[in-house]
Amino acid sequence: MNGNPWGMSAQDRELWTDGLNVPRMRDQNPEEVEYLYWVGCSGAYDARGKEVSKAMVNLMNRAGVKYAILGNEETCTGDSARRIGNEYLFQTLAAQNVETLNQYNVKKIVTQCPHCFNTLKNEYPQLGGHYEVVHHSQLLDDLVQTGRLMPEKELNATITYHDSCYLGRHNDEYDAPREILKAIPGVTLKEMPRSKNTGLCCGAGGGRMWMEETLGHTKVNIERMKDVKAIQPDELASACPFCATMLNDGLTAEHLDVKVKSKDIAQYLAAAMAD
């Protein structure tokens, strides 16, 4: 078992850190680590996701956050396995992760994936994993609000934000990502017609990220592009790796990718930091 939906080698999980200053739990005194940074499968293996991980490391290092990653000791949370009905695989992966996290006496976890966030926060307690779990938007917003991160560069862009279902509907977090964007000089935040609790799913939830498309009226991510066209932003921000994939695919399919760029909120914040 490779421990990730991409089927990549488990030994390659921390290759994204090459050339970066990223502490590993195995090399740290666990009592001195405030946050276990849960990178997630996308953040470790997906090309776009790895850029978000690098932005997070940049920001946490700047802010002096005491964090560490599990590296090759991390495996998939099992979110997708449970969504598609493979409860055995979910519990196998979860039990392995809980054992590792408890071995390091982890108290706080930060992750950029709302799917990991929801699973670690709301589903792991039933398997003995009791942690304070925050989404990266919540941590970054706190770091900005407390002055530990001070965005200074002007981005001069109209940005709209797409709500992740697992961050918004499932965990009622709508404000943190928006507060981050509003704190960046030169950013105008513009809402899509369907946003927050009336926002539209990207189409990747429920395990559909890994399923072949079936014929229907309109693909969900293409339907979402109608909202993007309605307000014509410069940038389409997200805070979920699954959403990022679906939104970028939608922009390309609708030939919007030349005009509208899409990144994670951590990337926008990192771009606004002084050199």
N, C-alpha and C positions, 0 to 999 in steps of 0.2 A: 504493500500500500504506500503510495507516494505522498499522501496527505495533502493533496491539493487538486482542484477540479481540472486543472490544465494537464495533469499527468506528468508534470515536470519532476526532476529529481529532487528529493528532499534535501540532498546535500548542496543544492544550488540556491537554497532559500535566502542565504545572506550574501550572495554575490553582489547584490545591488549596492552594498556598503563599501565596495572597493574604492579606496582613495578618500573615504570620508571618515570623520571622527565620530564613530557610533559605538558606544559602550555596550558590551554584552553582559547579561546577568551572570554568566558563568565566571566572569572576571571581576565581579563587583562584590562589595559587602552589601547584601540585600537590604540591610537596615538603613543604608545610606541612599537607597534608590527611592525617590518619591513616586515616580510613575513607571510602570511597565508599559513600554510602547509596543502595542500589539499591531504589527505591520499589516498582517492579513495576507492572503494569497495573492490578491491583485497587487498590493503594494510591494510584494517581493518578486513577482514573476511577470506581470503585465507591463509592457513598455510605458504606457501612459501612467499606470499606477506607481511605477518606480520613480517617476518624476515628482509625484505627490509626496512620496516617502522622503525624497531628498529635500524637498521644500520644508517638510516637517522637521527634519533633522537640523536644517539651517536655522529655522525659527526657534526651536527649543534650545539649541546651542547659544544663540544670541541672547535669549531670555534667561539663561542660566538654570534651566530646568534640569533637575537631577533625574535622569531617566536611563533606561537600558532596554535592550531588546532580548528576546529569547534566541534569535537567530535560527540556526538549524534545529533547535529544540522546539520551535513553534510548529504546529500543524493546523490544518483547517479547523475552524470552530465546529463545522458540521452543519452550518445553516442550510446550505443547498440540499444536503442529503436529507434533512428532516422535511424540507418543503416538498420534495418530490416523493416522500413516503418511505425512505430508507431509514427507518428509526434505528435499526441495529447499527448501521454505519455512524449515524449521528452520535449514539451513546458511546460507541467505541472511541471516536475522535474526542468527544467531550471528556470522557474519563481520563484519557491520556493527557489532555491539556490541564485538567483540574489537578491531576497528580503533579505535573510539572510546576504549575503556578503555586500550589500549596507547599511544594518542596522549597521554593524560594520565599515563602511567607509573603506573597504579593498582597498588597492592600488596595492599591489604586492602579487602574488600567486606563490608558488613552488609546483610541483607535480612530483611524480616518474612515473606516467602513461602517456604515449604519447597520449592515447585516451582522457583522461581528459585534458591534455595539449592542444591538438588541439581544443577540444570543447570549453573550457574556453577562449582560445585565439582568435579563429576565428569565433565561432558561437554565443557565448553569447553576443557580442556587439549588434547584431540585436535585442536582447531582453532586452537591457538596462544594460548589464553587461560589463563595460569597465575597464579592469585591465591590469597591466603589468604581463604577465604570463611567467614563466621560467620552463624549465624541470630540474629535479634534476641533470642531467649531466652537465647542464650549470652552475648551482649554485656551484656544487662541483668542477668543473674545475676552476671557478673563485676563490674559496677559496684556492685551491692548488696553483694557479698561483700567488696569492697575499700573500702567506706564512701563511695564517690563518690555513691551514691544511698541515702538513708536514709528508708524509708517510716515515717511516724509516725502517720498517721490510721488509726483502727480502722475496718475495713469491716464487722465483725460479721456474717459470712456463712459458710455451709457451701458450699464450692466444689468441684466435681469438674472434672477436666481430661480432655479428649479428645485422644488422641495422633494427630497427623498421620502418615500412612503415610510420606511423604517425609522427615519429620524423624526419626521413630522407626525403623521397619523398614529404611528405605534408608540411614539415616545414624547409627543407634544413639544418638540423643539423646533420652533419656527424663527425665533428671534436672533440667536447667536450668529448664524451665517450672515444674516442681513446687517447686523451691527458691525461685523468685521468689514464688510464692503463699504458701509457708510463712513467708516473711520479712515478710509484711504483717500488722500487728497485727489481731487479731480474726478472722483467717481460719482456718477448720477445713477441711483438705483431706481429701476423702473419695473413695476410688477406686470406680469402677464395676466390676461383676463382670468385665467384659472390658476390660482395660487393659494398657498397655505393649506387650510383644511379642505379647500375645494380644488386643490391642485390635481394635475393629471399624472398618473403613474407613467414611468418611462417605458414600461413593458418588460422589464427584466426580472421583476419580483416573482416569488413563488416557484423559483427554480427555472423560470423560462429563459434565463440567461444561457442555459446549456441545452435548450431544446430547439429542434428544427421548427421553422415557421410553418404554420398550417394556413391554408387559404382562408381569407376572411374579407370583411369589407375594407378595412384600413388597418395597417400596422399601428400599434399604439404610439411608437416613437414618431411616426409620420403625422399622426393626428396632433401630437404635441407641437410639431413644427408650425401648425396653424397659429398657435399662440405666439410663437416667436415672430412670425411674419406680421402679426397684428401690431406689434410695437416696434419692430425693426431696431433692435439693440446692436451695439458694437460687439458685445461679449455675452456669452451664456454661461453663467457660473453654476457649479454643482458642488455637492459635498458627499458624493458617493461614487465609488469606482464603477459600479454597474450602470448607474445613471450616466456617467461620463461616456461609457461605451455606446449606449443606446442613443444619447443625444448627438454625439459626433457622427454616428452612422446616419441619423436622421438629417443632420445638416448637410452631409455629403449627398445623400439620396435626393434631397430637395434643392441641391445646388446653391445652398446658402453658406457653405463653408468658406467661400472666397470673401464674403462680407462679414460673417459672424464667426468669431473664434470662441472656443469653449475650454475652460480650465477649471480646476478645483480652487476653492476659496483660499487654500493654503498657498497656492501658486501666485494668486493675485497679491496676497499679503506679502509674500517673500519678494515679489517684484517691486513692491513699494518701500522696501527697507533701504536705508542709506548704505552706500558701498563701504 
